[in-house]
């Protein structure tokens, strides 16, 4: 009788543990989904700035594309995004710039401005600078774009060793 009672208690504990584990897994998945949507603006701003800075010299080369993807994959806030989403966002931004540079730039800067005043704003500027130097030459056109991005975010370009 004691053995049956003990087996019943153990089985209930195992079933409860399985339920709790499934509950935790569901909560983890939900947290990822929520984080994904909370960071979508950050992803669009980062990728858009990458495209903008990479297009500043009139050419988006493979080094700039690789550097962009590498930075985003290492960034804690953006690791949750699927690599194909990042590539697609980057290609979309480059396509908009190629179709109509002025309208594409306005759209990107509108996305950037959403991050003004947030902790992530300086990350966007640092990313733009890193992408600008990815090909070994952070030229004046790329610096001008980085300055514009910093100003759009309400940040002082001099804090990033950019011309003012």
PEFENFEN-V424044 format. One record per helix or strand of 3 or more residues. SS is the DSSP state (H for helix, E for strand). FROM is the first residue (numbers start at 1). LEN is the number of residues. If there is no record, write none. Layout:
ss:SS from:FROM len:LEN
ss:SS from:FROM len:LEN
//
This chain:
ss:H from:2 len:37
ss:H from:40 len:16
ss:H from:62 len:13
ss:H from:83 len:17
ss:H from:101 len:13
ss:H from:121 len:12
ss:H from:140 len:13
ss:H from:157 len:4
//
